Amino acid sequence: QIDYTGTDPSSPCNKCLNVSWDSTPPCTCTINFTLEHSFESNVFMYYGLSNFYQNHRRYVKSRDDSQLNGDNSSLLNPSKECEPYRTNEDKPIAPCGAIANSMFNDTLELYRIDNDTRTPITLIKKGIAWWTDKNVKFRNPTGDGNNLTALFQGTTKPVNWPKPVYMLDSEPDNNGFINEDFIVWMRTAALPTFRKLYRLIERKNNLQPTLQAGKYSLEITYNYPVHSFDGRKRMILSTISWMGGKNPFLGIAYITVGSICFFLGVVLLIIHHKYGNRNTSADIPN
């Protein structure tokens, strides 16, 4: 994990700490780090946020699923649940709502450093979203032709976005409402500290590890402000085993709940053994 919030004055990203959504030009910083051990299998790059409550009731409801599913009428007349991010300058916002408006928009690039030579690591941006989200829940509006600029005509971008939704990517199958970075963000987290999948690093051959041990640098285009609510940002590199990814939360939760159940079971067994065989019939005195 690499924390790049920049709260430490010695951090290269400290200069970007008070960045705003529309900073021009964007602030950039570079953090160098060393991998002590090689990553043998496919590597998953995540971004992590702390003290960000995506589970707030009003925040979770602030979206229009019909609009996100490509319904043309909802595109121009979003749900009132999106207020106050429903319209801007008398134009409907697409996508509307607080979730979309707060979409994570830092750009992370990874480089391997070998003899002062920086080699970029190929980061794959497709395949990071759930299949059902990509192919069922999120669809672009329909109409004559496949020109997204024309299909989204009459709408405006979310307030905090630097560009409209039809310019999220240059590839048609990863643009608009079906952009996978957008889809990943729209699946809200249950806890205030969370991570979301950002990119994939695939293993190219079986003879070389995906990421060799050595020196690397993380280049960040710092766009996402978190200092105002004491949040933190981090980049995480992880692999998976046959049991899946490393996530200690479920293990801790199962052990805690199991321990409580076992303790209560022992207590109830003792109570039953001590008091359960007593004669409950009361003798009526003469």
KOLGULUM-806606 format. One line per 8 residues: number of its first residue (from 1); their letters; for each residue x, y, z of N, C-alpha, C. Coordinates in steps of 0.02 Angstrom, whole numbers, plus 50000, padded with zeros to 5 digits. Layout:
REM KOLGULUM-806606
NUM> a> X Y Z X Y Z X Y Z ~ ... $
***
This chain:
REM KOLGULUM-806606
1> qidytgtd> 50042 49940 50000 50000 50000 50000 50044 50062 50000 ~ 50026 50110 49958 50061 50174 49954 50011 50229 49970 ~ 50020 50263 50026 49978 50320 50044 50005 50382 50009 ~ 49963 50413 49968 49986 50472 49932 49942 50533 49947 ~ 49910 50534 50006 49867 50590 50025 49907 50656 50025 ~ 49968 50653 50053 50010 50712 50054 50006 50753 50117 ~ 49978 50725 50171 49974 50764 50234 50042 50774 50266 ~ 50088 50728 50255 50156 50735 50282 50192 50788 50241 $
9> psspcnkc> 50221 50839 50274 50256 50892 50236 50313 50867 50192 ~ 50342 50809 50209 50397 50781 50170 50372 50740 50110 ~ 50307 50729 50104 50280 50690 50049 50284 50729 49983 ~ 50301 50695 49928 50301 50729 49862 50233 50756 49842 ~ 50179 50729 49872 50112 50750 49854 50085 50804 49901 ~ 50127 50829 49947 50104 50881 49993 50084 50944 49955 ~ 50117 50958 49900 50101 51018 49861 50031 51015 49831 ~ 50003 50954 49826 49937 50945 49795 49881 50938 49847 $
17> lnvswdst> 49897 50947 49911 49850 50930 49964 49785 50970 49959 ~ 49789 51033 49942 49730 51076 49940 49704 51086 49869 ~ 49714 51036 49827 49690 51040 49757 49614 51044 49756 ~ 49586 51076 49706 49514 51080 49696 49494 51039 49635 ~ 49428 51028 49628 49404 50986 49574 49424 51013 49505 ~ 49426 51079 49498 49438 51109 49433 49506 51143 49428 ~ 49556 51116 49464 49622 51146 49461 49652 51140 49391 ~ 49677 51196 49365 49707 51196 49298 49774 51233 49301 $
25> ppctctin> 49829 51200 49280 49833 51130 49260 49830 51084 49321 ~ 49815 51020 49311 49811 50975 49368 49878 50966 49402 ~ 49876 50952 49466 49937 50942 49506 49961 50870 49497 ~ 50026 50861 49487 50056 50795 49480 50111 50785 49531 ~ 50119 50723 49553 50173 50706 49599 50195 50634 49587 ~ 50255 50617 49607 50283 50551 49596 50310 50523 49662 ~ 50291 50461 49677 50315 50427 49738 50354 50365 49716 ~ 50416 50360 49739 50458 50302 49725 50451 50251 49782 $
33> ftlehsfe> 50451 50188 49764 50447 50135 49815 50482 50073 49789 ~ 50492 50025 49834 50528 49964 49817 50485 49903 49834 ~ 50481 49857 49787 50448 49793 49800 50501 49744 49826 ~ 50491 49720 49887 50539 49673 49917 50533 49604 49887 ~ 50473 49586 49865 50461 49519 49837 50425 49526 49770 ~ 50437 49479 49726 50404 49480 49660 50331 49461 49666 ~ 50290 49487 49621 50220 49468 49615 50216 49420 49556 ~ 50201 49357 49571 50206 49304 49520 50145 49301 49474 $
41> snvfmyyg> 50085 49307 49502 50024 49299 49462 49997 49367 49441 ~ 49936 49368 49414 49906 49431 49394 49901 49478 49454 ~ 49912 49542 49440 49912 49592 49494 49852 49638 49485 ~ 49821 49655 49541 49763 49699 49541 49783 49764 49574 ~ 49772 49819 49539 49787 49885 49567 49721 49917 49590 ~ 49720 49937 49653 49661 49968 49683 49677 50040 49703 ~ 49626 50082 49707 49632 50144 49744 49591 50137 49808 ~ 49616 50165 49861 49582 50160 49925 49566 50228 49953 $
49> lsnfyqnh> 49509 50235 49985 49488 50297 50018 49470 50282 50089 ~ 49484 50329 50134 49467 50322 50204 49426 50382 50226 ~ 49382 50370 50275 49338 50422 50303 49290 50449 50250 ~ 49272 50407 50202 49225 50426 50149 49163 50382 50157 ~ 49107 50412 50178 49048 50374 50196 49001 50366 50136 ~ 49017 50317 50093 48972 50301 50038 48909 50265 50061 ~ 48906 50247 50125 48847 50211 50151 48795 50258 50181 ~ 48804 50324 50175 48754 50371 50199 48689 50362 50160 $
57> rryvksrd> 48633 50362 50196 48569 50345 50164 48552 50391 50106 ~ 48558 50456 50115 48541 50502 50061 48590 50496 50003 ~ 48652 50482 50018 48702 50474 49965 48687 50412 49923 ~ 48670 50357 49956 48656 50295 49921 48595 50302 49874 ~ 48545 50340 49896 48484 50348 49857 48492 50400 49801 ~ 48546 50439 49802 48554 50494 49755 48579 50470 49687 ~ 48535 50437 49649 48551 50410 49583 48485 50395 49548 ~ 48489 50385 49483 48430 50367 49443 48449 50305 49402 $
65> dsqlngdn> 48428 50247 49425 48446 50185 49392 48416 50179 49322 ~ 48358 50210 49311 48328 50209 49245 48371 50249 49196 ~ 48396 50305 49218 48440 50346 49176 48503 50307 49160 ~ 48532 50274 49210 48594 50237 49200 48583 50176 49156 ~ 48521 50153 49151 48505 50095 49109 48489 50116 49037 ~ 48498 50180 49022 48490 50204 48953 48420 50226 48935 ~ 48376 50235 48984 48308 50257 48968 48309 50330 48945 ~ 48285 50342 48884 48289 50408 48855 48248 50461 48892 $
73> ssllnpsk> 48190 50441 48917 48148 50489 48953 48180 50509 49020 ~ 48212 50461 49054 48246 50476 49117 48309 50517 49106 ~ 48338 50511 49046 48398 50549 49031 48384 50624 49034 ~ 48326 50645 49007 48309 50716 49005 48265 50737 49064 ~ 48240 50688 49102 48199 50704 49160 48219 50658 49218 ~ 48277 50672 49249 48302 50628 49301 48257 50625 49363 ~ 48267 50574 49402 48229 50564 49463 48242 50620 49513 ~ 48192 50637 49553 48200 50688 49605 48247 50665 49661 $
81> ecepyrtn> 48261 50599 49664 48309 50574 49713 48378 50603 49702 ~ 48391 50628 49642 48458 50655 49625 48470 50724 49653 ~ 48418 50759 49677 48427 50826 49704 48481 50826 49759 ~ 48523 50878 49762 48525 50939 49722 48567 50934 49659 ~ 48584 50871 49639 48625 50861 49578 48582 50833 49522 ~ 48522 50861 49516 48476 50838 49464 48482 50880 49401 ~ 48486 50946 49409 48493 50992 49352 48545 51044 49368 ~ 48572 51074 49316 48620 51129 49323 48610 51176 49264 $
89> edkpiapc> 48596 51239 49279 48583 51289 49228 48525 51267 49183 ~ 48472 51241 49215 48410 51220 49181 48421 51162 49133 ~ 48476 51128 49139 48488 51068 49098 48493 51007 49143 ~ 48464 50950 49123 48470 50889 49164 48542 50865 49165 ~ 48563 50842 49224 48631 50816 49232 48633 50742 49214 ~ 48681 50722 49175 48690 50651 49157 48764 50632 49167 ~ 48777 50587 49213 48731 50553 49260 48716 50597 49320 ~ 48656 50593 49345 48635 50636 49400 48651 50603 49467 $
97> gaiansmf> 48647 50643 49520 48654 50617 49587 48722 50629 49619 ~ 48723 50621 49686 48784 50635 49724 48837 50582 49714 ~ 48818 50520 49701 48868 50467 49691 48909 50482 49629 ~ 48875 50495 49574 48911 50510 49512 48951 50575 49518 ~ 48923 50624 49551 48956 50689 49557 49023 50684 49594 ~ 49029 50636 49639 49090 50629 49680 49136 50574 49653 ~ 49130 50557 49590 49170 50502 49561 49246 50515 49568 ~ 49281 50464 49588 49354 50467 49595 49386 50479 49527 $
105> ndtlelyr> 49431 50529 49523 49460 50546 49458 49535 50558 49459 ~ 49570 50531 49509 49643 50532 49506 49666 50485 49450 ~ 49723 50500 49420 49753 50457 49370 49817 50428 49398 ~ 49824 50361 49397 49882 50327 49425 49920 50291 49369 ~ 49985 50302 49366 50028 50268 49318 50087 50237 49354 ~ 50105 50177 49333 50157 50139 49367 50217 50129 49320 ~ 50277 50138 49346 50339 50130 49307 50388 50088 49346 ~ 50425 50046 49309 50481 50008 49339 50545 50047 49326 $
113> idndtrtp> 50587 50054 49377 50650 50091 49371 50707 50041 49370 ~ 50744 50040 49315 50800 49994 49308 50859 50033 49278 ~ 50911 50044 49320 50970 50082 49298 50950 50152 49273 ~ 50908 50185 49313 50885 50253 49298 50842 50257 49235 ~ 50819 50200 49211 50774 50199 49153 50704 50181 49177 ~ 50655 50222 49159 50586 50209 49179 50549 50173 49123 ~ 50523 50114 49141 50485 50074 49094 50412 50073 49117 ~ 50365 50096 49076 50295 50096 49098 50267 50026 49104 $
121> itlikkgi> 50228 50015 49155 50192 49952 49166 50124 49957 49132 ~ 50107 49907 49092 50043 49908 49056 49986 49897 49105 ~ 49941 49945 49109 49883 49941 49153 49821 49931 49111 ~ 49783 49878 49123 49724 49862 49084 49662 49891 49118 ~ 49624 49931 49081 49567 49966 49109 49500 49931 49098 ~ 49501 49876 49060 49439 49839 49048 49439 49774 49088 ~ 49379 49752 49106 49373 49691 49145 49375 49704 49220 ~ 49368 49767 49241 49371 49782 49313 49302 49786 49344 $
129> awwtdknv> 49249 49790 49303 49181 49795 49329 49146 49727 49327 ~ 49094 49719 49367 49055 49658 49366 49021 49651 49298 ~ 49017 49588 49274 48987 49576 49208 48914 49599 49207 ~ 48877 49586 49260 48806 49606 49261 48798 49681 49259 ~ 48844 49717 49292 48841 49790 49290 48855 49815 49220 ~ 48908 49789 49189 48930 49813 49124 48879 49798 49069 ~ 48847 49739 49073 48805 49717 49018 48730 49720 49032 ~ 48710 49732 49094 48639 49731 49111 48616 49797 49143 $
137> kfrnptgd> 48649 49817 49197 48625 49874 49236 48642 49942 49205 ~ 48698 49946 49169 48720 50009 49141 48718 50005 49065 ~ 48680 50050 49034 48675 50052 48961 48675 50125 48939 ~ 48701 50138 48880 48698 50205 48853 48630 50218 48821 ~ 48610 50281 48814 48547 50297 48780 48548 50271 48708 ~ 48489 50258 48682 48483 50232 48614 48455 50286 48568 ~ 48471 50280 48505 48447 50328 48456 48478 50315 48388 ~ 48469 50360 48342 48498 50353 48275 48574 50360 48279 $
145> gnnltalf> 48608 50307 48257 48681 50309 48257 48709 50294 48326 ~ 48775 50292 48331 48809 50278 48393 48849 50338 48418 ~ 48831 50397 48396 48866 50458 48416 48843 50479 48485 ~ 48885 50466 48536 48865 50482 48604 48855 50556 48615 ~ 48893 50597 48580 48885 50669 48587 48814 50690 48569 ~ 48787 50661 48516 48718 50676 48495 48667 50646 48542 ~ 48682 50585 48567 48634 50551 48611 48627 50587 48677 ~ 48681 50619 48701 48679 50655 48764 48664 50729 48755 $
153> qgttkpvn> 48645 50748 48695 48629 50818 48682 48570 50841 48725 ~ 48575 50900 48752 48523 50926 48796 48536 50913 48869 ~ 48590 50877 48885 48609 50865 48954 48674 50902 48970 ~ 48692 50903 49033 48754 50935 49054 48792 50888 49101 ~ 48855 50901 49109 48898 50857 49151 48885 50870 49225 ~ 48901 50822 49269 48897 50835 49341 48941 50894 49360 ~ 48923 50928 49414 48954 50991 49434 49029 50983 49443 ~ 49051 50929 49475 49122 50921 49492 49163 50888 49437 $
161> wpkpvyml> 49132 50868 49383 49169 50834 49330 49203 50884 49284 ~ 49264 50869 49262 49298 50915 49216 49273 50907 49144 ~ 49242 50851 49127 49218 50839 49059 49155 50797 49061 ~ 49114 50799 49009 49051 50761 49009 49061 50686 49006 ~ 49007 50650 49017 49011 50577 49023 49029 50544 48956 ~ 49012 50576 48900 49028 50546 48835 49101 50558 48815 ~ 49141 50587 48860 49212 50596 48846 49256 50561 48899 ~ 49228 50512 48933 49266 50476 48984 49320 50432 48953 $
169> dsepdnng> 49309 50410 48891 49358 50366 48858 49352 50375 48783 ~ 49405 50359 48748 49404 50365 48675 49377 50302 48641 ~ 49371 50247 48679 49346 50184 48650 49270 50180 48660 ~ 49233 50168 48607 49159 50169 48611 49131 50119 48660 ~ 49163 50061 48668 49136 50010 48713 49156 50022 48786 ~ 49189 50079 48800 49207 50096 48869 49194 50170 48882 ~ 49141 50195 48852 49126 50266 48856 49054 50276 48880 ~ 49040 50335 48905 48973 50350 48928 48956 50312 48992 $
177> finedfiv> 48894 50291 48998 48872 50255 49057 48905 50186 49065 ~ 48934 50159 49012 48966 50093 49017 49041 50098 49027 ~ 49065 50157 49046 49135 50164 49065 49148 50125 49130 ~ 49198 50081 49130 49206 50036 49186 49230 50071 49250 ~ 49270 50124 49243 49289 50162 49303 49227 50192 49336 ~ 49182 50217 49295 49119 50245 49320 49076 50192 49353 ~ 49071 50133 49321 49030 50079 49348 49056 50055 49415 ~ 49122 50049 49420 49153 50027 49483 49137 50077 49539 $
185> wmrtaalp> 49142 50141 49523 49128 50192 49574 49055 50191 49597 ~ 49009 50177 49551 48938 50180 49567 48916 50122 49612 ~ 48956 50070 49619 48940 50016 49666 48966 50039 49735 ~ 48922 50064 49777 48942 50097 49839 48970 50048 49890 ~ 49016 50073 49931 49049 50033 49982 49009 50034 50046 ~ 49014 49980 50085 48976 49974 50147 49010 50007 50206 ~ 49075 50018 50202 49113 50045 50258 49149 50109 50237 ~ 49166 50152 50285 49198 50216 50267 49270 50209 50242 $
193> tfrklyrl> 49302 50154 50256 49368 50139 50229 49361 50083 50179 ~ 49376 50096 50116 49364 50046 50064 49415 50053 50009 ~ 49415 50003 49965 49457 50006 49905 49416 49982 49846 ~ 49432 50009 49788 49397 49990 49727 49449 49974 49673 ~ 49432 49925 49632 49478 49902 49580 49488 49957 49528 ~ 49552 49972 49514 49569 50026 49467 49596 49999 49401 ~ 49644 49953 49404 49674 49926 49343 49696 49853 49356 ~ 49709 49818 49300 49735 49750 49302 49804 49749 49270 $
201> ierknnlq> 49848 49709 49299 49914 49698 49270 49920 49623 49257 ~ 49916 49603 49193 49914 49533 49176 49985 49504 49167 ~ 49992 49441 49187 50055 49407 49178 50065 49389 49105 ~ 50122 49407 49076 50133 49397 49005 50159 49328 48988 ~ 50201 49300 49030 50225 49232 49018 50239 49198 49085 ~ 50247 49132 49082 50256 49093 49143 50328 49093 49168 ~ 50374 49122 49130 50445 49120 49149 50465 49182 49190 ~ 50426 49235 49183 50442 49297 49219 50385 49316 49265 $
209> ptlqagky> 50400 49342 49324 50345 49366 49368 50312 49427 49338 ~ 50251 49439 49359 50213 49497 49333 50248 49562 49352 ~ 50267 49568 49416 50305 49625 49440 50367 49599 49476 ~ 50425 49611 49449 50486 49588 49480 50502 49631 49541 ~ 50536 49601 49589 50561 49639 49646 50609 49693 49621 ~ 50604 49751 49651 50647 49806 49629 50615 49873 49641 ~ 50641 49924 49607 50619 49992 49617 50564 50011 49567 ~ 50514 50047 49592 50458 50069 49551 50441 50142 49569 $
217> sleityny> 50405 50173 49526 50380 50240 49540 50306 50244 49522 ~ 50269 50278 49564 50197 50289 49553 50188 50362 49535 ~ 50164 50375 49474 50152 50443 49452 50078 50459 49458 ~ 50061 50511 49494 49992 50527 49511 49972 50593 49482 ~ 49916 50595 49446 49884 50658 49429 49831 50670 49482 ~ 49846 50716 49526 49809 50726 49589 49750 50773 49576 ~ 49690 50744 49567 49630 50784 49553 49578 50780 49609 ~ 49582 50729 49651 49527 50714 49697 49542 50741 49767 $
225> pvhsfdgr> 49506 50793 49789 49519 50823 49855 49488 50783 49912 ~ 49528 50768 49962 49503 50731 50021 49522 50766 50086 ~ 49566 50816 50083 49590 50848 50144 49535 50884 50183 ~ 49484 50909 50148 49431 50947 50180 49390 50905 50229 ~ 49386 50839 50219 49349 50795 50265 49396 50745 50299 ~ 49460 50762 50304 49510 50720 50337 49514 50650 50307 ~ 49503 50646 50243 49508 50581 50210 49580 50565 50192 ~ 49590 50504 50170 49656 50481 50149 49649 50441 50084 $
233> krmilsti> 49702 50443 50043 49702 50407 49980 49763 50361 49978 ~ 49754 50303 49946 49810 50257 49941 49803 50215 49878 ~ 49859 50189 49856 49861 50142 49800 49882 50074 49828 ~ 49847 50022 49807 49859 49955 49832 49874 49908 49775 ~ 49927 49869 49781 49942 49815 49734 49930 49749 49770 ~ 49893 49704 49737 49875 49641 49769 49869 49586 49717 ~ 49879 49525 49740 49867 49466 49698 49812 49424 49730 ~ 49791 49372 49696 49741 49327 49724 49767 49256 49723 $
241> swmggknp> 49740 49215 49767 49756 49144 49770 49693 49105 49751 ~ 49694 49039 49760 49636 48999 49744 49577 49016 49790 ~ 49591 49048 49847 49538 49068 49893 49514 49139 49880 ~ 49543 49173 49831 49522 49242 49816 49573 49292 49842 ~ 49552 49354 49846 49596 49408 49869 49602 49410 49944 ~ 49652 49448 49967 49663 49455 50038 49617 49509 50066 ~ 49570 49487 50108 49524 49534 50141 49510 49508 50211 ~ 49544 49535 50262 49538 49507 50330 49472 49523 50364 $
249> flgiayit> 49430 49567 50334 49369 49588 50370 49323 49529 50383 ~ 49308 49489 50331 49262 49433 50341 49289 49383 50391 ~ 49354 49369 50388 49384 49322 50435 49377 49346 50507 ~ 49391 49410 50518 49385 49439 50585 49312 49437 50608 ~ 49267 49454 50562 49196 49454 50579 49171 49384 50598 ~ 49191 49334 50558 49169 49265 50573 49197 49241 50640 ~ 49261 49255 50652 49292 49233 50715 49258 49267 50775 ~ 49244 49332 50768 49213 49369 50822 49143 49342 50837 $
257> vgsicffl> 49102 49336 50786 49034 49311 50796 49034 49239 50821 ~ 49079 49198 50794 49083 49128 50817 49104 49124 50890 ~ 49151 49166 50911 49173 49166 50981 49117 49187 51027 ~ 49078 49238 51007 49022 49260 51048 48970 49204 51054 ~ 48955 49171 50999 48906 49116 51000 48930 49059 51044 ~ 48995 49042 51040 49022 48988 51082 49018 49006 51156 ~ 49035 49069 51172 49033 49091 51242 48961 49088 51269 ~ 48913 49114 51230 48843 49112 51251 48819 49040 51258 $
265> gvvlliih> 48841 48996 51213 48822 48926 51218 48845 48894 51282 ~ 48908 48908 51301 48935 48881 51364 48896 48907 51424 ~ 48882 48973 51423 48844 49003 51478 48775 48972 51484 ~ 48739 48965 51428 48672 48935 51430 48674 48862 51451 ~ 48728 48826 51431 48735 48756 51452 48743 48750 51527 ~ 48784 48794 51556 48794 48793 51629 48729 48810 51665 ~ 48694 48861 51640 48630 48879 51671 48580 48822 51668 ~ 48577 48789 51609 48531 48732 51602 48551 48675 51648 $
273> hkygnrnt> 48616 48660 51654 48639 48604 51696 48626 48619 51770 ~ 48632 48682 51789 48626 48700 51860 48553 48708 51881 ~ 48512 48736 51838 48443 48752 51858 48390 48714 51818 ~ 48410 48679 51766 48360 48648 51723 48324 48589 51754 ~ 48355 48552 51802 48325 48492 51831 48287 48506 51895 ~ 48280 48567 51915 48243 48583 51975 48169 48567 51966 ~ 48138 48545 52021 48066 48531 52020 48028 48598 52022 ~ 47994 48612 51970 47960 48677 51965 47892 48676 51996 $
281> sadipn> 47868 48617 52020 47801 48613 52050 47804 48639 52122 ~ 47760 48682 52139 47760 48711 52207 47716 48671 52253 ~ 47741 48652 52312 47701 48617 52363 47655 48666 52398 ~ 47591 48648 52401 47542 48692 52433 47538 48672 52507 ~ 47557 48718 52551 47555 48700 52623 47484 48691 52647 ~ 47476 48648 52699 47410 48639 52728 47389 48701 52767 $
***
